[in-house]
Amino acid sequence: MPITLRRLTRTARTARTPRPPRSRLVAALTALGLAAVTAPALALLAPAPEAAALPNGLALTPPMGWNDWNSFGCNVTEQKVKSVADYIVSSGLAAAGYSYVDIDDCWMSGSRDSGGHLVPDPAKFPDGISGTAAYVHGKGLKLGIYESAGTKTCAGYPGSLGHEQTDAASFASWGVDLLKYDNCNGDGSSPQSRQTTMRNALAGTGRSILFSLCEWGQDSVWTWGAGVGNMWRTTGDINDSFGSLLSNFHTNVGLAQYAGPGGWNDPDMLEVGNGGMSYGEDRSEFSLWAEMAAPLIAGNDLPGSSAATLSILGNRDVIAVDQDSLGKQGKEISSSGGLDVLTKPLANGDVSVVLFNENAGAATISTTTAAAGISGASTYTLNNLWSHVKTTTSGAISATVPGHGSVMYRVSKGSATTTGTTHPLVGASSNRCLDAFDNQTAPGTKVEIWDCNGGANQQVTLTAANELRLYGGTLCLDATGGGTATGTAVELWTCNGGANQQWRANPDGTVTGVQSGLCLDVTGGDKAAGNVNGTPLELWTCNGGANQQWRLG
């Protein structure tokens, strides 16, 4: 969709009728001669006590799936929804845990039928919502739908206020599995009361429907959301920028006490893959959302995803942190100067640690295992959840983190290291493996990327001497001719201990040449055409691109 159209629909979607600030409400009551009712009125507006989780048995871990709004806005159609469902399965995202396919605003006709029922737009959804749901269910997935707790939705379609039981019955009869309930065009009553009315209507249908409260973080929703819904928006609408990511992160990160199995703080949908942020910023968003036990709801055009986007959305090690059965939201234990450390206890006794750099320039971020909440051992393993490189520490956790970037570790007791082990080395921009051309073993053989196939020419051994050896250790990855300039080709050469054969696997996922300080780079891989089979590797200035990111397979 053209950018201008997307912005226009976004503006329509976020038109709201927020409640006035409390001080303004008091002034208004006084001016009307209603000062006597001010105290009771304010009492009604006070945050409700924290409630137990909604007892519907749903969302025992944060929901995962996809929502159409950030990609399609009001241009959603049945065919687009079905195509996404197909892709979630074929890409492996379903196997990774993504299960909900959510239809946002603009799915319905502009008026109800003569019986007061919502009517799916027949042009957009010729098989109706029930037909779309049947298709999605046939893929082993679940269907979500959107409505608003007002007279109209945010885009001006019929709202559910006063029609809660009728609409809940429709959703149940159509086979809906999730309701995202927005807060546009209310009647002045509290969002809590209107959302509670829908909660009761959903419960009365006898169908298990996950209830997602989209109340933009107003009225301290986190203090009462658990008794009403399974997830609740703690923030305003996110947009595809690092500034928006940072704002929603700051709002959500301090609310850990309110989240747990059955009910989750929701800092809004993921913008990963929408193009407004860098690869490193996208990866930071995914790391932070997982650490905060947030719902992982993709918002990009999934069938158009690049390999780099899938390397983020499909990272099962990071997803496992989000989906951990202990159900704890990670907490921020330090944030001095925009250098943030988050820790999250996991069910098996491990701790997930995220080092996040809010600043534009690279910085070293440090903490300890004790500060992170794990102790009682003399050594610990740091498993980097993006590069899959394991290192051993006696307690210090430290990394140089790129600007706007993050490093994510799973910390466990005991020692483990990838030094001396053999793995494929997979590029994030291509999802292809480092490969010795045509299985050749002669010195000077070109090093390229190729579909991962388990061949000996794709098996890389990391040595204590910082070498990357192939073919069982007979040949080394080598900067041709000892070159240190950008564009220097990478080849295989007889291992000789030279500085041009020494490499550092860095915490940020890059691999740099010790001699040159340059990054191992897929030539031209910052563009889609540069990630095809046979693309050679070279040295290049480190720039944070996905074509300079590597993980052990």
Backbone hydrogen bonds, N-H to C=O, Kabsch-Sander energy under -0.5 kcal/mol:
donor,donor_aa,acceptor,acceptor_aa,energy
6,R,2,P,-1.9
7,R,3,I,-2.3
8,L,4,T,-1.9
9,T,5,L,-2.4
10,R,6,R,-2.1
11,T,7,R,-2.1
12,A,8,L,-1.9
13,R,9,T,-2.3
14,T,10,R,-1.6
15,A,12,A,-1.1
25,L,21,P,-1.8
26,V,22,R,-2.2
27,A,23,S,-1.9
28,A,24,R,-2.2
29,L,25,L,-2.4
30,T,26,V,-2.4
31,A,27,A,-2.3
32,L,28,A,-1.3
33,G,30,T,-1.9
34,L,29,L,-3.1
37,V,34,L,-1.7
38,T,35,A,-1.4
39,A,35,A,-0.5
41,A,37,V,-2.5
42,L,38,T,-2.7
43,A,39,A,-2.2
44,L,40,P,-1.9
45,L,41,A,-1.1
46,A,42,L,-0.9
46,A,43,A,-0.7
54,L,226,A,-1.2
54,L,229,G,-0.5
56,N,54,L,-1.9
57,G,54,L,-0.5
65,G,296,L,-2.4
66,W,100,Y,-2.4
67,N,298,A,-2.4
68,D,102,D,-1.7
71,S,68,D,-0.9
72,F,68,D,-3.1
73,G,68,D,-0.7
73,G,69,W,-1.6
75,N,72,F,-2.7
76,V,73,G,-0.7
78,E,124,K,-3.0
81,V,77,T,-2.1
82,K,78,E,-2.6
83,S,79,Q,-2.4
84,V,80,K,-2.1
85,A,81,V,-2.2
86,D,82,K,-2.5
87,Y,83,S,-2.2
88,I,84,V,-2.8
89,V,85,A,-1.5
90,S,86,D,-2.7
91,S,87,Y,-2.7
92,G,89,V,-1.1
93,L,88,I,-0.6
94,A,88,I,-2.7
96,A,92,G,-1.2
97,G,93,L,-0.5
97,G,94,A,-1.4
98,Y,93,L,-2.4
99,S,64,M,-2.0
100,Y,64,M,-2.1
101,V,142,K,-2.9
102,D,66,W,-3.2
102,D,100,Y,-0.6
103,I,144,G,-2.5
104,D,102,D,-0.5
109,S,119,V,-3.5
113,D,117,H,-2.2
116,G,113,D,-2.2
121,D,107,W,-2.3
125,F,121,D,-3.2
128,G,125,F,-2.3
131,G,127,D,-1.5
132,T,128,G,-1.8
133,A,129,I,-2.9
134,A,130,S,-2.2
135,Y,131,G,-1.9
136,V,132,T,-2.5
137,H,133,A,-3.1
138,G,134,A,-1.8
139,K,135,Y,-0.7
139,K,136,V,-1.2
140,G,137,H,-2.0
141,L,136,V,-2.0
142,K,99,S,-3.2
144,G,101,V,-2.6
145,I,178,L,-2.6
147,E,180,K,-2.4
149,A,182,D,-2.4
150,G,148,S,-0.9
151,T,185,N,-2.7
153,T,157,Y,-3.1
156,G,153,T,-1.5
159,G,151,T,-2.6
160,S,148,S,-2.6
161,L,150,G,-2.1
163,H,160,S,-3.0
167,D,163,H,-2.9
168,A,164,E,-2.8
169,A,165,Q,-2.2
170,S,166,T,-1.9
171,F,167,D,-2.8
172,A,168,A,-2.4
173,S,169,A,-2.4
174,W,170,S,-2.0
175,G,171,F,-0.7
175,G,172,A,-0.9
176,V,171,F,-2.6
177,D,143,L,-3.4
178,L,143,L,-1.1
179,L,210,L,-2.9
180,K,145,I,-3.0
180,K,178,L,-0.5
181,Y,179,L,-0.7
181,Y,212,S,-3.2
182,D,147,E,-3.3
182,D,180,K,-0.7
194,R,190,S,-2.0
195,Q,191,P,-2.9
196,T,192,Q,-2.1
197,T,193,S,-1.8
198,M,194,R,-1.4
199,R,195,Q,-2.4
200,N,196,T,-2.4
201,A,197,T,-1.8
202,L,198,M,-2.8
203,A,199,R,-2.3
204,G,200,N,-1.7
205,T,201,A,-0.5
205,T,202,L,-1.4
206,G,203,A,-1.0
207,R,202,L,-0.5
209,I,207,R,-0.8
210,L,177,D,-2.8
212,S,179,L,-3.1
212,S,210,L,-0.6
213,L,211,F,-0.6
213,L,231,M,-3.0
214,C,181,Y,-2.9
214,C,212,S,-0.6
215,E,213,L,-0.7
217,G,233,R,-1.3
218,Q,215,E,-1.9
220,S,217,G,-0.6
221,V,218,Q,-1.0
223,T,220,S,-2.5
224,W,221,V,-1.3
225,G,221,V,-2.7
227,G,224,W,-1.2
228,V,225,G,-1.6
229,G,225,G,-3.4
230,N,211,F,-3.1
231,M,211,F,-1.1
232,W,264,W,-2.0
233,R,213,L,-2.6
234,T,266,D,-2.2
235,T,266,D,-0.6
241,S,239,N,-2.3
245,L,241,S,-2.2
246,L,242,F,-2.7
247,S,243,G,-2.2
248,N,244,S,-2.5
249,F,245,L,-2.4
250,H,246,L,-2.6
251,T,247,S,-1.9
252,N,248,N,-2.1
253,V,249,F,-2.6
254,G,250,H,-0.5
255,L,252,N,-1.9
256,A,253,V,-0.5
258,Y,255,L,-1.8
259,A,256,A,-1.4
260,G,263,G,-2.6
262,G,59,A,-2.7
263,G,260,G,-2.8
264,W,230,N,-1.3
266,D,232,W,-2.4
270,L,297,I,-2.6
274,N,271,E,-2.1
282,D,278,S,-2.7
283,R,279,Y,-2.4
284,S,280,G,-1.9
285,E,281,E,-2.4
286,F,282,D,-2.2
287,S,283,R,-2.4
288,L,284,S,-2.9
289,W,285,E,-2.7
290,A,286,F,-2.1
291,E,287,S,-2.4
292,M,288,L,-2.1
293,A,290,A,-1.6
294,A,289,W,-2.8
296,L,63,P,-1.9
297,I,295,P,-0.9
298,A,65,G,-2.8
298,A,296,L,-0.7
302,L,300,N,-1.7
304,G,301,D,-1.9
305,S,302,L,-2.3
310,L,306,S,-2.3
311,S,307,A,-2.0
312,I,308,A,-0.9
312,I,309,T,-0.8
313,L,309,T,-2.6
314,G,310,L,-2.3
315,N,312,I,-1.7
316,R,314,G,-1.0
319,I,315,N,-2.4
320,A,316,R,-2.3
321,V,317,D,-0.9
321,V,318,V,-0.6
322,D,318,V,-1.7
323,Q,319,I,-2.7
324,D,321,V,-1.0
327,G,324,D,-1.4
330,G,291,E,-2.4
331,K,343,T,-2.7
333,I,331,K,-0.6
333,I,341,V,-2.6
334,S,341,V,-1.2
338,G,335,S,-1.8
339,L,336,S,-1.6
340,D,338,G,-0.7
340,D,356,F,-2.9
341,V,334,S,-2.4
342,L,354,V,-2.4
343,T,331,K,-2.6
344,K,352,S,-2.1
346,L,350,D,-2.5
349,G,346,L,-2.0
351,V,411,V,-2.0
352,S,344,K,-2.8
353,V,409,Y,-2.8
354,V,342,L,-2.2
355,L,407,V,-2.9
356,F,340,D,-2.6
356,F,354,V,-0.6
357,N,405,G,-2.5
358,E,338,G,-2.9
358,E,356,F,-0.7
363,A,401,V,-2.0
365,I,399,A,-2.6
367,T,397,I,-2.7
369,T,395,G,-2.6
372,A,368,T,-1.9
373,G,369,T,-0.7
373,G,370,A,-1.0
374,I,369,T,-2.8
380,Y,393,T,-2.9
381,T,412,S,-2.8
382,L,391,T,-3.1
383,N,381,T,-0.7
383,N,410,R,-2.3
384,N,382,L,-0.8
384,N,389,V,-2.4
385,L,383,N,-0.6
385,L,408,M,-2.6
388,H,384,N,-2.3
391,T,382,L,-1.9
393,T,380,Y,-2.7
397,I,367,T,-2.8
399,A,365,I,-1.9
401,V,363,A,-3.3
401,V,399,A,-0.7
404,H,357,N,-1.0
404,H,359,N,-1.5
405,G,402,P,-2.3
407,V,355,L,-2.1
409,Y,353,V,-3.0
410,R,383,N,-2.1
411,V,351,V,-3.3
411,V,409,Y,-0.6
412,S,381,T,-1.9
414,G,379,T,-2.6
418,T,390,K,-1.8
420,G,462,L,-4.7
421,T,418,T,-2.3
423,H,460,V,-2.7
426,V,424,P,-0.6
426,V,551,R,-3.2
427,G,432,R,-2.7
428,A,546,A,-0.5
428,A,549,Q,-2.5
429,S,546,A,-1.1
431,N,427,G,-2.5
433,C,450,W,-2.8
434,L,425,L,-2.7
435,D,448,E,-2.7
436,A,457,N,-1.9
437,F,435,D,-0.6
437,F,446,K,-2.5
439,N,436,A,-1.8
440,Q,437,F,-2.4
444,G,492,L,-3.8
445,T,442,A,-1.7
447,V,490,V,-1.3
448,E,435,D,-2.8
449,I,535,T,-1.5
450,W,433,C,-1.9
458,Q,455,G,-2.0
459,Q,456,A,-1.2
460,V,423,H,-3.2
460,V,458,Q,-0.7
461,T,469,R,-2.9
462,L,421,T,-1.7
462,L,460,V,-0.5
463,T,461,T,-0.5
463,T,467,E,-2.0
466,N,463,T,-1.7
469,R,461,T,-2.6
469,R,467,E,-0.6
470,L,475,L,-2.8
471,Y,456,A,-0.9
471,Y,459,Q,-0.5
473,G,470,L,-1.1
474,T,470,L,-1.1
474,T,471,Y,-0.5
475,L,470,L,-1.4
476,C,493,W,-3.1
477,L,468,L,-2.2
478,D,491,E,-2.7
479,A,500,N,-2.0
480,T,478,D,-0.7
480,T,489,A,-2.4
482,G,479,A,-2.3
483,G,480,T,-1.9
487,G,539,L,-3.4
488,T,485,A,-1.8
490,V,537,L,-1.8
491,E,478,D,-2.6
492,L,445,T,-2.1
493,W,476,C,-1.9
495,C,474,T,-0.9
501,Q,498,G,-2.0
502,Q,499,A,-1.4
503,W,466,N,-3.6
504,R,512,T,-2.7
505,A,503,W,-0.5
506,N,504,R,-0.9
506,N,510,T,-2.6
509,G,506,N,-2.0
512,T,504,R,-2.1
513,G,518,L,-2.6
514,V,502,Q,-2.5
515,Q,499,A,-1.0
517,G,513,G,-3.0
519,C,540,W,-2.9
520,L,511,V,-3.0
521,D,519,C,-0.5
521,D,538,E,-2.8
522,V,547,N,-2.0
523,T,521,D,-0.8
523,T,536,P,-2.1
525,G,522,V,-3.0
527,K,524,G,-1.6
530,G,524,G,-0.5
530,G,527,K,-1.8
531,N,528,A,-1.5
532,V,529,A,-0.6
534,G,449,I,-3.0
535,T,532,V,-1.9
537,L,447,V,-2.1
538,E,521,D,-2.3
539,L,488,T,-2.1
540,W,519,C,-1.8
548,Q,545,G,-1.9
549,Q,546,A,-1.5
550,W,509,G,-2.7
551,R,426,V,-2.1
552,L,387,S,-2.7
553,G,424,P,-2.7
